[in-house]
Amino acid sequence: MSPILDPHSLECFSHSQEQTQRLGARLGELLRPGDLVCLEGELGAGKTQFAQG
């Protein structure tokens, strides 16, 4: 079985909850209907903060 993520994946780092939320909000502005975003990370890594942005 091949990986679900394509080779154009992006890795981002932030230094605060606010920065993580701003990054999520900015990405949300760029997405179009049908786009898929997969979030991966340990518990407490900021996935929810990102999605709330």
mmCIF entry with sequence, helices, sheets and N, C-alpha, C, O atoms, coordinates in Angstrom:
data_MODEL
# 
_entry.id   MODEL 
# 
_entity.id                         1 
_entity.type                       polymer 
_entity.pdbx_number_of_molecules   1 
# 
_entity_poly.entity_id                      1 
_entity_poly.type                           'polypeptide(L)' 
_entity_poly.nstd_linkage                   no 
_entity_poly.nstd_monomer                   no 
_entity_poly.pdbx_seq_one_letter_code       MSPILDPHSLECFSHSQEQTQRLGARLGELLRPGDLVCLEGELGAGKTQFAQG 
_entity_poly.pdbx_seq_one_letter_code_can   MSPILDPHSLECFSHSQEQTQRLGARLGELLRPGDLVCLEGELGAGKTQFAQG 
_entity_poly.pdbx_strand_id                 A 
# 
loop_
_entity_poly_seq.entity_id 
_entity_poly_seq.num 
_entity_poly_seq.mon_id 
_entity_poly_seq.hetero 
1 1  MET n 
1 2  SER n 
1 3  PRO n 
1 4  ILE n 
1 5  LEU n 
1 6  ASP n 
1 7  PRO n 
1 8  HIS n 
1 9  SER n 
1 10 LEU n 
1 11 GLU n 
1 12 CYS n 
1 13 PHE n 
1 14 SER n 
1 15 HIS n 
1 16 SER n 
1 17 GLN n 
1 18 GLU n 
1 19 GLN n 
1 20 THR n 
1 21 GLN n 
1 22 ARG n 
1 23 LEU n 
1 24 GLY n 
1 25 ALA n 
1 26 ARG n 
1 27 LEU n 
1 28 GLY n 
1 29 GLU n 
1 30 LEU n 
1 31 LEU n 
1 32 ARG n 
1 33 PRO n 
1 34 GLY n 
1 35 ASP n 
1 36 LEU n 
1 37 VAL n 
1 38 CYS n 
1 39 LEU n 
1 40 GLU n 
1 41 GLY n 
1 42 GLU n 
1 43 LEU n 
1 44 GLY n 
1 45 ALA n 
1 46 GLY n 
1 47 LYS n 
1 48 THR n 
1 49 GLN n 
1 50 PHE n 
1 51 ALA n 
1 52 GLN n 
1 53 GLY n 
# 
_struct_asym.id          A 
_struct_asym.entity_id   1 
# 
loop_
_struct_conf.conf_type_id 
_struct_conf.id 
_struct_conf.pdbx_PDB_helix_id 
_struct_conf.beg_label_comp_id 
_struct_conf.beg_label_asym_id 
_struct_conf.beg_label_seq_id 
_struct_conf.pdbx_beg_PDB_ins_code 
_struct_conf.end_label_comp_id 
_struct_conf.end_label_asym_id 
_struct_conf.end_label_seq_id 
_struct_conf.pdbx_end_PDB_ins_code 
_struct_conf.beg_auth_comp_id 
_struct_conf.beg_auth_asym_id 
_struct_conf.beg_auth_seq_id 
_struct_conf.end_auth_comp_id 
_struct_conf.end_auth_asym_id 
_struct_conf.end_auth_seq_id 
_struct_conf.pdbx_PDB_helix_class 
_struct_conf.details 
_struct_conf.pdbx_PDB_helix_length 
HELX_P HELX_P1 AA1 GLN A 17 ? LEU A 30 ? GLN A 17 LEU A 30 1 ? 14 
HELX_P HELX_P2 AA2 LYS A 47 ? GLN A 52 ? LYS A 47 GLN A 52 1 ? 6  
# 
_struct_conf_type.id          HELX_P 
_struct_conf_type.criteria    ? 
_struct_conf_type.reference   ? 
# 
loop_
_atom_site.group_PDB 
_atom_site.id 
_atom_site.type_symbol 
_atom_site.label_atom_id 
_atom_site.label_alt_id 
_atom_site.label_comp_id 
_atom_site.label_asym_id 
_atom_site.label_entity_id 
_atom_site.label_seq_id 
_atom_site.pdbx_PDB_ins_code 
_atom_site.Cartn_x 
_atom_site.Cartn_y 
_atom_site.Cartn_z 
_atom_site.occupancy 
_atom_site.B_iso_or_equiv 
_atom_site.pdbx_formal_charge 
_atom_site.auth_seq_id 
_atom_site.auth_comp_id 
_atom_site.auth_asym_id 
_atom_site.auth_atom_id 
_atom_site.pdbx_PDB_model_num 
ATOM 1   N N  . MET A 1 1  ? 0.851   -1.175 0.000  1.00 0.00 ? 1  MET A N  1 
ATOM 2   C CA . MET A 1 1  ? 0.000   0.000  0.000  1.00 0.00 ? 1  MET A CA 1 
ATOM 3   C C  . MET A 1 1  ? 0.898   1.241  0.000  1.00 0.00 ? 1  MET A C  1 
ATOM 4   O O  . MET A 1 1  ? 1.860   1.312  0.765  1.00 0.00 ? 1  MET A O  1 
ATOM 5   N N  . SER A 1 2  ? 0.591   2.193  -0.838 1.00 0.00 ? 2  SER A N  1 
ATOM 6   C CA . SER A 1 2  ? 1.403   3.409  -0.925 1.00 0.00 ? 2  SER A CA 1 
ATOM 7   C C  . SER A 1 2  ? 0.935   4.441  0.104  1.00 0.00 ? 2  SER A C  1 
ATOM 8   O O  . SER A 1 2  ? -0.202  4.385  0.571  1.00 0.00 ? 2  SER A O  1 
ATOM 9   N N  . PRO A 1 3  ? 1.819   5.383  0.454  1.00 0.00 ? 3  PRO A N  1 
ATOM 10  C CA . PRO A 1 3  ? 1.445   6.421  1.435  1.00 0.00 ? 3  PRO A CA 1 
ATOM 11  C C  . PRO A 1 3  ? 0.290   7.276  0.932  1.00 0.00 ? 3  PRO A C  1 
ATOM 12  O O  . PRO A 1 3  ? 0.140   7.486  -0.272 1.00 0.00 ? 3  PRO A O  1 
ATOM 13  N N  . ILE A 1 4  ? -0.523  7.765  1.859  1.00 0.00 ? 4  ILE A N  1 
ATOM 14  C CA . ILE A 1 4  ? -1.662  8.607  1.493  1.00 0.00 ? 4  ILE A CA 1 
ATOM 15  C C  . ILE A 1 4  ? -1.212  10.030 1.139  1.00 0.00 ? 4  ILE A C  1 
ATOM 16  O O  . ILE A 1 4  ? -1.871  10.713 0.355  1.00 0.00 ? 4  ILE A O  1 
ATOM 17  N N  . LEU A 1 5  ? -0.095  10.472 1.714  1.00 0.00 ? 5  LEU A N  1 
ATOM 18  C CA . LEU A 1 5  ? 0.388   11.833 1.453  1.00 0.00 ? 5  LEU A CA 1 
ATOM 19  C C  . LEU A 1 5  ? 1.195   11.874 0.171  1.00 0.00 ? 5  LEU A C  1 
ATOM 20  O O  . LEU A 1 5  ? 1.964   10.956 -0.116 1.00 0.00 ? 5  LEU A O  1 
ATOM 21  N N  . ASP A 1 6  ? 1.026   12.923 -0.590 1.00 0.00 ? 6  ASP A N  1 
ATOM 22  C CA . ASP A 1 6  ? 1.816   13.055 -1.803 1.00 0.00 ? 6  ASP A CA 1 
ATOM 23  C C  . ASP A 1 6  ? 3.168   13.693 -1.473 1.00 0.00 ? 6  ASP A C  1 
ATOM 24  O O  . ASP A 1 6  ? 3.359   14.191 -0.364 1.00 0.00 ? 6  ASP A O  1 
ATOM 25  N N  . PRO A 1 7  ? 4.084   13.681 -2.401 1.00 0.00 ? 7  PRO A N  1 
ATOM 26  C CA . PRO A 1 7  ? 5.427   14.211 -2.126 1.00 0.00 ? 7  PRO A CA 1 
ATOM 27  C C  . PRO A 1 7  ? 5.473   15.725 -1.945 1.00 0.00 ? 7  PRO A C  1 
ATOM 28  O O  . PRO A 1 7  ? 6.531   16.273 -1.638 1.00 0.00 ? 7  PRO A O  1 
ATOM 29  N N  . HIS A 1 8  ? 4.356   16.402 -2.129 1.00 0.00 ? 8  HIS A N  1 
ATOM 30  C CA . HIS A 1 8  ? 4.328   17.856 -1.974 1.00 0.00 ? 8  HIS A CA 1 
ATOM 31  C C  . HIS A 1 8  ? 3.865   18.256 -0.581 1.00 0.00 ? 8  HIS A C  1 
ATOM 32  O O  . HIS A 1 8  ? 3.295   19.331 -0.397 1.00 0.00 ? 8  HIS A O  1 
ATOM 33  N N  . SER A 1 9  ? 4.107   17.396 0.394  1.00 0.00 ? 9  SER A N  1 
ATOM 34  C CA . SER A 1 9  ? 3.682   17.706 1.759  1.00 0.00 ? 9  SER A CA 1 
ATOM 35  C C  . SER A 1 9  ? 4.539   18.839 2.320  1.00 0.00 ? 9  SER A C  1 
ATOM 36  O O  . SER A 1 9  ? 5.627   19.122 1.819  1.00 0.00 ? 9  SER A O  1 
ATOM 37  N N  . LEU A 1 10 ? 4.034   19.467 3.353  1.00 0.00 ? 10 LEU A N  1 
ATOM 38  C CA . LEU A 1 10 ? 4.684   20.633 3.948  1.00 0.00 ? 10 LEU A CA 1 
ATOM 39  C C  . LEU A 1 10 ? 4.806   20.425 5.444  1.00 0.00 ? 10 LEU A C  1 
ATOM 40  O O  . LEU A 1 10 ? 3.858   19.990 6.097  1.00 0.00 ? 10 LEU A O  1 
ATOM 41  N N  . GLU A 1 11 ? 5.965   20.735 5.985  1.00 0.00 ? 11 GLU A N  1 
ATOM 42  C CA . GLU A 1 11 ? 6.200   20.619 7.419  1.00 0.00 ? 11 GLU A CA 1 
ATOM 43  C C  . GLU A 1 11 ? 6.405   22.021 7.975  1.00 0.00 ? 11 GLU A C  1 
ATOM 44  O O  . GLU A 1 11 ? 7.233   22.778 7.469  1.00 0.00 ? 11 GLU A O  1 
ATOM 45  N N  . CYS A 1 12 ? 5.651   22.369 9.017  1.00 0.00 ? 12 CYS A N  1 
ATOM 46  C CA . CYS A 1 12 ? 5.722   23.710 9.603  1.00 0.00 ? 12 CYS A CA 1 
ATOM 47  C C  . CYS A 1 12 ? 5.978   23.618 11.098 1.00 0.00 ? 12 CYS A C  1 
ATOM 48  O O  . CYS A 1 12 ? 5.582   22.651 11.750 1.00 0.00 ? 12 CYS A O  1 
ATOM 49  N N  . PHE A 1 13 ? 6.634   24.619 11.627 1.00 0.00 ? 13 PHE A N  1 
ATOM 50  C CA . PHE A 1 13 ? 6.889   24.721 13.059 1.00 0.00 ? 13 PHE A CA 1 
ATOM 51  C C  . PHE A 1 13 ? 6.418   26.085 13.536 1.00 0.00 ? 13 PHE A C  1 
ATOM 52  O O  . PHE A 1 13 ? 6.573   27.080 12.827 1.00 0.00 ? 13 PHE A O  1 
ATOM 53  N N  . SER A 1 14 ? 5.847   26.137 14.726 1.00 0.00 ? 14 SER A N  1 
ATOM 54  C CA . SER A 1 14 ? 5.464   27.420 15.310 1.00 0.00 ? 14 SER A CA 1 
ATOM 55  C C  . SER A 1 14 ? 5.962   27.463 16.746 1.00 0.00 ? 14 SER A C  1 
ATOM 56  O O  . SER A 1 14 ? 6.341   26.443 17.323 1.00 0.00 ? 14 SER A O  1 
ATOM 57  N N  . HIS A 1 15 ? 5.954   28.662 17.307 1.00 0.00 ? 15 HIS A N  1 
ATOM 58  C CA . HIS A 1 15 ? 6.506   28.860 18.643 1.00 0.00 ? 15 HIS A CA 1 
ATOM 59  C C  . HIS A 1 15 ? 5.456   29.295 19.658 1.00 0.00 ? 15 HIS A C  1 
ATOM 60  O O  . HIS A 1 15 ? 5.796   29.591 20.803 1.00 0.00 ? 15 HIS A O  1 
ATOM 61  N N  . SER A 1 16 ? 4.175   29.339 19.254 1.00 0.00 ? 16 SER A N  1 
ATOM 62  C CA . SER A 1 16 ? 3.117   29.721 20.191 1.00 0.00 ? 16 SER A CA 1 
ATOM 63  C C  . SER A 1 16 ? 1.770   29.243 19.656 1.00 0.00 ? 16 SER A C  1 
ATOM 64  O O  . SER A 1 16 ? 1.634   28.934 18.472 1.00 0.00 ? 16 SER A O  1 
ATOM 65  N N  . GLN A 1 17 ? 0.774   29.187 20.550 1.00 0.00 ? 17 GLN A N  1 
ATOM 66  C CA . GLN A 1 17 ? -0.579  28.818 20.129 1.00 0.00 ? 17 GLN A CA 1 
ATOM 67  C C  . GLN A 1 17 ? -1.119  29.823 19.127 1.00 0.00 ? 17 GLN A C  1 
ATOM 68  O O  . GLN A 1 17 ? -1.761  29.445 18.147 1.00 0.00 ? 17 GLN A O  1 
ATOM 69  N N  . GLU A 1 18 ? -0.863  31.095 19.367 1.00 0.00 ? 18 GLU A N  1 
ATOM 70  C CA . GLU A 1 18 ? -1.359  32.142 18.466 1.00 0.00 ? 18 GLU A CA 1 
ATOM 71  C C  . GLU A 1 18 ? -0.759  31.983 17.074 1.00 0.00 ? 18 GLU A C  1 
ATOM 72  O O  . GLU A 1 18 ? -1.461  32.124 16.072 1.00 0.00 ? 18 GLU A O  1 
ATOM 73  N N  . GLN A 1 19 ? 0.522   31.695 17.011 1.00 0.00 ? 19 GLN A N  1 
ATOM 74  C CA . GLN A 1 19 ? 1.183   31.514 15.718 1.00 0.00 ? 19 GLN A CA 1 
ATOM 75  C C  . GLN A 1 19 ? 0.605   30.290 14.996 1.00 0.00 ? 19 GLN A C  1 
ATOM 76  O O  . GLN A 1 19 ? 0.408   30.319 13.781 1.00 0.00 ? 19 GLN A O  1 
ATOM 77  N N  . THR A 1 20 ? 0.338   29.230 15.738 1.00 0.00 ? 20 THR A N  1 
ATOM 78  C CA . THR A 1 20 ? -0.248  28.019 15.158 1.00 0.00 ? 20 THR A CA 1 
ATOM 79  C C  . THR A 1 20 ? -1.637  28.309 14.606 1.00 0.00 ? 20 THR A C  1 
ATOM 80  O O  . THR A 1 20 ? -1.971  27.858 13.510 1.00 0.00 ? 20 THR A O  1 
ATOM 81  N N  . GLN A 1 21 ? -2.449  29.054 15.348 1.00 0.00 ? 21 GLN A N  1 
ATOM 82  C CA . GLN A 1 21 ? -3.791  29.402 14.876 1.00 0.00 ? 21 GLN A CA 1 
ATOM 83  C C  . GLN A 1 21 ? -3.728  30.306 13.649 1.00 0.00 ? 21 GLN A C  1 
ATOM 84  O O  . GLN A 1 21 ? -4.526  30.144 12.726 1.00 0.00 ? 21 GLN A O  1 
ATOM 85  N N  . ARG A 1 22 ? -2.798  31.250 13.624 1.00 0.00 ? 22 ARG A N  1 
ATOM 86  C CA . ARG A 1 22 ? -2.654  32.125 12.445 1.00 0.00 ? 22 ARG A CA 1 
ATOM 87  C C  . ARG A 1 22 ? -2.254  31.319 11.214 1.00 0.00 ? 22 ARG A C  1 
ATOM 88  O O  . ARG A 1 22 ? -2.736  31.575 10.110 1.00 0.00 ? 22 ARG A O  1 
ATOM 89  N N  . LEU A 1 23 ? -1.374  30.350 11.411 1.00 0.00 ? 23 LEU A N  1 
ATOM 90  C CA . LEU A 1 23 ? -0.966  29.499 10.297 1.00 0.00 ? 23 LEU A CA 1 
ATOM 91  C C  . LEU A 1 23 ? -2.159  28.704 9.763  1.00 0.00 ? 23 LEU A C  1 
ATOM 92  O O  . LEU A 1 23 ? -2.340  28.590 8.551  1.00 0.00 ? 23 LEU A O  1 
ATOM 93  N N  . GLY A 1 24 ? -2.966  28.158 10.667 1.00 0.00 ? 24 GLY A N  1 
ATOM 94  C CA . GLY A 1 24 ? -4.167  27.427 10.251 1.00 0.00 ? 24 GLY A CA 1 
ATOM 95  C C  . GLY A 1 24 ? -5.151  28.319 9.516  1.00 0.00 ? 24 GLY A C  1 
ATOM 96  O O  . GLY A 1 24 ? -5.738  27.909 8.514  1.00 0.00 ? 24 GLY A O  1 
ATOM 97  N N  . ALA A 1 25 ? -5.335  29.541 10.010 1.00 0.00 ? 25 ALA A N  1 
ATOM 98  C CA . ALA A 1 25 ? -6.251  30.485 9.358  1.00 0.00 ? 25 ALA A CA 1 
ATOM 99  C C  . ALA A 1 25 ? -5.754  30.841 7.963  1.00 0.00 ? 25 ALA A C  1 
ATOM 100 O O  . ALA A 1 25 ? -6.541  30.913 7.020  1.00 0.00 ? 25 ALA A O  1 
ATOM 101 N N  . ARG A 1 26 ? -4.468  31.060 7.835  1.00 0.00 ? 26 ARG A N  1 
ATOM 102 C CA . ARG A 1 26 ? -3.894  31.423 6.534  1.00 0.00 ? 26 ARG A CA 1 
ATOM 103 C C  . ARG A 1 26 ? -4.048  30.274 5.541  1.00 0.00 ? 26 ARG A C  1 
ATOM 104 O O  . ARG A 1 26 ? -4.407  30.487 4.383  1.00 0.00 ? 26 ARG A O  1 
ATOM 105 N N  . LEU A 1 27 ? -3.775  29.059 6.002  1.00 0.00 ? 27 LEU A N  1 
ATOM 106 C CA . LEU A 1 27 ? -3.952  27.912 5.118  1.00 0.00 ? 27 LEU A CA 1 
ATOM 107 C C  . LEU A 1 27 ? -5.412  27.783 4.704  1.00 0.00 ? 27 LEU A C  1 
ATOM 108 O O  . LEU A 1 27 ? -5.709  27.485 3.547  1.00 0.00 ? 27 LEU A O  1 
ATOM 109 N N  . GLY A 1 28 ? -6.325  28.007 5.649  1.00 0.00 ? 28 GLY A N  1 
ATOM 110 C CA . GLY A 1 28 ? -7.749  27.939 5.336  1.00 0.00 ? 28 GLY A CA 1 
ATOM 111 C C  . GLY A 1 28 ? -8.159  28.896 4.230  1.00 0.00 ? 28 GLY A C  1 
ATOM 112 O O  . GLY A 1 28 ? -9.049  28.586 3.437  1.00 0.00 ? 28 GLY A O  1 
ATOM 113 N N  . GLU A 1 29 ? -7.520  30.053 4.170  1.00 0.00 ? 29 GLU A N  1 
ATOM 114 C CA . GLU A 1 29 ? -7.811  31.028 3.114  1.00 0.00 ? 29 GLU A CA 1 
ATOM 115 C C  . GLU A 1 29 ? -7.365  30.525 1.745  1.00 0.00 ? 29 GLU A C  1 
ATOM 116 O O  . GLU A 1 29 ? -7.923  30.925 0.723  1.00 0.00 ? 29 GLU A O  1 
ATOM 117 N N  . LEU A 1 30 ? -6.366  29.655 1.720  1.00 0.00 ? 30 LEU A N  1 
ATOM 118 C CA . LEU A 1 30 ? -5.807  29.175 0.457  1.00 0.00 ? 30 LEU A CA 1 
ATOM 119 C C  . LEU A 1 30 ? -6.481  27.908 -0.063 1.00 0.00 ? 30 LEU A C  1 
ATOM 120 O O  . LEU A 1 30 ? -6.352  27.575 -1.241 1.00 0.00 ? 30 LEU A O  1 
ATOM 121 N N  . LEU A 1 31 ? -7.198  27.202 0.808  1.00 0.00 ? 31 LEU A N  1 
ATOM 122 C CA . LEU A 1 31 ? -7.811  25.937 0.410  1.00 0.00 ? 31 LEU A CA 1 
ATOM 123 C C  . LEU A 1 31 ? -9.015  26.150 -0.491 1.00 0.00 ? 31 LEU A C  1 
ATOM 124 O O  . LEU A 1 31 ? -9.719  27.156 -0.399 1.00 0.00 ? 31 LEU A O  1 
ATOM 125 N N  . ARG A 1 32 ? -9.232  25.179 -1.359 1.00 0.00 ? 32 ARG A N  1 
ATOM 126 C CA . ARG A 1 32 ? -10.381 25.191 -2.250 1.00 0.00 ? 32 ARG A CA 1 
ATOM 127 C C  . ARG A 1 32 ? -11.233 23.964 -1.956 1.00 0.00 ? 32 ARG A C  1 
ATOM 128 O O  . ARG A 1 32 ? -10.735 22.996 -1.381 1.00 0.00 ? 32 ARG A O  1 
ATOM 129 N N  . PRO A 1 33 ? -12.507 23.983 -2.338 1.00 0.00 ? 33 PRO A N  1 
ATOM 130 C CA . PRO A 1 33 ? -13.352 22.806 -2.128 1.00 0.00 ? 33 PRO A CA 1 
ATOM 131 C C  . PRO A 1 33 ? -12.688 21.553 -2.706 1.00 0.00 ? 33 PRO A C  1 
ATOM 132 O O  . PRO A 1 33 ? -12.199 21.559 -3.836 1.00 0.00 ? 33 PRO A O  1 
ATOM 133 N N  . GLY A 1 34 ? -12.681 20.501 -1.923 1.00 0.00 ? 34 GLY A N  1 
ATOM 134 C CA . GLY A 1 34 ? -12.072 19.247 -2.354 1.00 0.00 ? 34 GLY A CA 1 
ATOM 135 C C  . GLY A 1 34 ? -10.647 19.053 -1.881 1.00 0.00 ? 34 GLY A C  1 
ATOM 136 O O  . GLY A 1 34 ? -10.120 17.943 -1.959 1.00 0.00 ? 34 GLY A O  1 
ATOM 137 N N  . ASP A 1 35 ? -10.005 20.113 -1.389 1.00 0.00 ? 35 ASP A N  1 
ATOM 138 C CA . ASP A 1 35 ? -8.647  19.979 -0.860 1.00 0.00 ? 35 ASP A CA 1 
ATOM 139 C C  . ASP A 1 35 ? -8.673  19.161 0.423  1.00 0.00 ? 35 ASP A C  1 
ATOM 140 O O  . ASP A 1 35 ? -9.653  19.190 1.167  1.00 0.00 ? 35 ASP A O  1 
ATOM 141 N N  . LEU A 1 36 ? -7.610  18.445 0.674  1.00 0.00 ? 36 LEU A N  1 
ATOM 142 C CA . LEU A 1 36 ? -7.497  17.595 1.855  1.00 0.00 ? 36 LEU A CA 1 
ATOM 143 C C  . LEU A 1 36 ? -6.256  17.990 2.635  1.00 0.00 ? 36 LEU A C  1 
ATOM 144 O O  . LEU A 1 36 ? -5.170  18.110 2.067  1.00 0.00 ? 36 LEU A O  1 
ATOM 145 N N  . VAL A 1 37 ? -6.417  18.191 3.935  1.00 0.00 ? 37 VAL A N  1 
ATOM 146 C CA . VAL A 1 37 ? -5.298  18.507 4.822  1.00 0.00 ? 37 VAL A CA 1 
ATOM 147 C C  . VAL A 1 37 ? -5.211  17.395 5.856  1.00 0.00 ? 37 VAL A C  1 
ATOM 148 O O  . VAL A 1 37 ? -6.192  17.110 6.542  1.00 0.00 ? 37 VAL A O  1 
ATOM 149 N N  . CYS A 1 38 ? -4.052  16.768 5.973  1.00 0.00 ? 38 CYS A N  1 
ATOM 150 C CA . CYS A 1 38 ? -3.815  15.723 6.970  1.00 0.00 ? 38 CYS A CA 1 
ATOM 151 C C  . CYS A 1 38 ? -2.876  16.282 8.025  1.00 0.00 ? 38 CYS A C  1 
ATOM 152 O O  . CYS A 1 38 ? -1.790  16.766 7.707  1.00 0.00 ? 38 CYS A O  1 
ATOM 153 N N  . LEU A 1 39 ? -3.295  16.213 9.274  1.00 0.00 ? 39 LEU A N  1 
ATOM 154 C CA . LEU A 1 39 ? -2.466  16.687 10.382 1.00 0.00 ? 39 LEU A CA 1 
ATOM 155 C C  . LEU A 1 39 ? -1.917  15.483 11.130 1.00 0.00 ? 39 LEU A C  1 
ATOM 156 O O  . LEU A 1 39 ? -2.656  14.554 11.455 1.00 0.00 ? 39 LEU A O  1 
ATOM 157 N N  . GLU A 1 40 ? -0.625  15.505 11.400 1.00 0.00 ? 40 GLU A N  1 
ATOM 158 C CA . GLU A 1 40 ? 0.024   14.420 12.120 1.00 0.00 ? 40 GLU A CA 1 
ATOM 159 C C  . GLU A 1 40 ? 0.870   15.017 13.231 1.00 0.00 ? 40 GLU A C  1 
ATOM 160 O O  . GLU A 1 40 ? 1.580   16.000 13.020 1.00 0.00 ? 40 GLU A O  1 
ATOM 161 N N  . GLY A 1 41 ? 0.795   14.432 14.398 1.00 0.00 ? 41 GLY A N  1 
ATOM 162 C CA . GLY A 1 41 ? 1.615   14.907 15.504 1.00 0.00 ? 41 GLY A CA 1 
ATOM 163 C C  . GLY A 1 41 ? 1.255   14.222 16.804 1.00 0.00 ? 41 GLY A C  1 
ATOM 164 O O  . GLY A 1 41 ? 0.181   13.638 16.946 1.00 0.00 ? 41 GLY A O  1 
ATOM 165 N N  . GLU A 1 42 ? 2.164   14.304 17.735 1.00 0.00 ? 42 GLU A N  1 
ATOM 166 C CA . GLU A 1 42 ? 1.959   13.727 19.059 1.00 0.00 ? 42 GLU A CA 1 
ATOM 167 C C  . GLU A 1 42 ? 0.823   14.445 19.781 1.00 0.00 ? 42 GLU A C  1 
ATOM 168 O O  . GLU A 1 42 ? 0.404   15.527 19.370 1.00 0.00 ? 42 GLU A O  1 
ATOM 169 N N  . LEU A 1 43 ? 0.333   13.841 20.849 1.00 0.00 ? 43 LEU A N  1 
ATOM 170 C CA . LEU A 1 43 ? -0.652  14.465 21.715 1.00 0.00 ? 43 LEU A CA 1 
ATOM 171 C C  . LEU A 1 43 ? -0.072  15.776 22.243 1.00 0.00 ? 43 LEU A C  1 
ATOM 172 O O  . LEU A 1 43 ? 1.026   15.790 22.799 1.00 0.00 ? 43 LEU A O  1 
ATOM 173 N N  . GLY A 1 44 ? -0.801  16.868 22.071 1.00 0.00 ? 44 GLY A N  1 
ATOM 174 C CA . GLY A 1 44 ? -0.328  18.172 22.532 1.00 0.00 ? 44 GLY A CA 1 
ATOM 175 C C  . GLY A 1 44 ? 0.561   18.899 21.545 1.00 0.00 ? 44 GLY A C  1 
ATOM 176 O O  . GLY A 1 44 ? 1.154   19.923 21.885 1.00 0.00 ? 44 GLY A O  1 
ATOM 177 N N  . ALA A 1 45 ? 0.665   18.385 20.322 1.00 0.00 ? 45 ALA A N  1 
ATOM 178 C CA . ALA A 1 45 ? 1.539   19.002 19.322 1.00 0.00 ? 45 ALA A CA 1 
ATOM 179 C C  . ALA A 1 45 ? 0.955   20.274 18.718 1.00 0.00 ? 45 ALA A C  1 
ATOM 180 O O  . ALA A 1 45 ? 1.696   21.077 18.151 1.00 0.00 ? 45 ALA A O  1 
ATOM 181 N N  . GLY A 1 46 ? -0.376  20.477 18.828 1.00 0.00 ? 46 GLY A N  1 
ATOM 182 C CA . GLY A 1 46 ? -0.992  21.684 18.292 1.00 0.00 ? 46 GLY A CA 1 
ATOM 183 C C  . GLY A 1 46 ? -1.949  21.461 17.138 1.00 0.00 ? 46 GLY A C  1 
ATOM 184 O O  . GLY A 1 46 ? -2.361  22.420 16.484 1.00 0.00 ? 46 GLY A O  1 
ATOM 185 N N  . LYS A 1 47 ? -2.310  20.219 16.878 1.00 0.00 ? 47 LYS A N  1 
ATOM 186 C CA . LYS A 1 47 ? -3.226  19.938 15.761 1.00 0.00 ? 47 LYS A CA 1 
ATOM 187 C C  . LYS A 1 47 ? -4.562  20.650 15.931 1.00 0.00 ? 47 LYS A C  1 
ATOM 188 O O  . LYS A 1 47 ? -5.088  21.219 14.974 1.00 0.00 ? 47 LYS A O  1 
ATOM 189 N N  . THR A 1 48 ? -5.113  20.623 17.135 1.00 0.00 ? 48 THR A N  1 
ATOM 190 C CA . THR A 1 48 ? -6.402  21.275 17.389 1.00 0.00 ? 48 THR A CA 1 
ATOM 191 C C  . THR A 1 48 ? -6.269  22.783 17.271 1.00 0.00 ? 48 THR A C  1 
ATOM 192 O O  . THR A 1 48 ? -7.142  23.428 16.690 1.00 0.00 ? 48 THR A O  1 
ATOM 193 N N  . GLN A 1 49 ? -5.208  23.357 17.802 1.00 0.00 ? 49 GLN A N  1 
ATOM 194 C CA . GLN A 1 49 ? -4.985  24.802 17.685 1.00 0.00 ? 49 GLN A CA 1 
ATOM 195 C C  . GLN A 1 49 ? -4.905  25.195 16.214 1.00 0.00 ? 49 GLN A C  1 
ATOM 196 O O  . GLN A 1 49 ? -5.456  26.219 15.810 1.00 0.00 ? 49 GLN A O  1 
ATOM 197 N N  . PHE A 1 50 ? -4.222  24.387 15.419 1.00 0.00 ? 50 PHE A N  1 
ATOM 198 C CA . PHE A 1 50 ? -4.099  24.646 13.988 1.00 0.00 ? 50 PHE A CA 1 
ATOM 199 C C  . PHE A 1 50 ? -5.470  24.621 13.322 1.00 0.00 ? 50 PHE A C  1 
ATOM 200 O O  . PHE A 1 50 ? -5.809  25.517 12.550 1.00 0.00 ? 50 PHE A O  1 
ATOM 201 N N  . ALA A 1 51 ? -6.256  23.591 13.624 1.00 0.00 ? 51 ALA A N  1 
ATOM 202 C CA . ALA A 1 51 ? -7.580  23.448 13.010 1.00 0.00 ? 51 ALA A CA 1 
ATOM 203 C C  . ALA A 1 51 ? -8.541  24.540 13.456 1.00 0.00 ? 51 ALA A C  1 
ATOM 204 O O  . ALA A 1 51 ? -9.459  24.884 12.710 1.00 0.00 ? 51 ALA A O  1 
ATOM 205 N N  . GLN A 1 52 ? -8.359  25.093 14.643 1.00 0.00 ? 52 GLN A N  1 
ATOM 206 C CA . GLN A 1 52 ? -9.225  26.164 15.135 1.00 0.00 ? 52 GLN A CA 1 
ATOM 207 C C  . GLN A 1 52 ? -8.902  27.505 14.480 1.00 0.00 ? 52 GLN A C  1 
ATOM 208 O O  . GLN A 1 52 ? -9.695  28.443 14.566 1.00 0.00 ? 52 GLN A O  1 
ATOM 209 N N  . GLY A 1 53 ? -7.759  27.601 13.834 1.00 0.00 ? 53 GLY A N  1 
ATOM 210 C CA . GLY A 1 53 ? -7.342  28.850 13.200 1.00 0.00 ? 53 GLY A CA 1 
ATOM 211 C C  . GLY A 1 53 ? -8.034  29.147 11.942 1.00 0.00 ? 53 GLY A C  1 
ATOM 212 O O  . GLY A 1 53 ? -7.766  30.174 11.318 1.00 0.00 ? 53 GLY A O  1 
# 
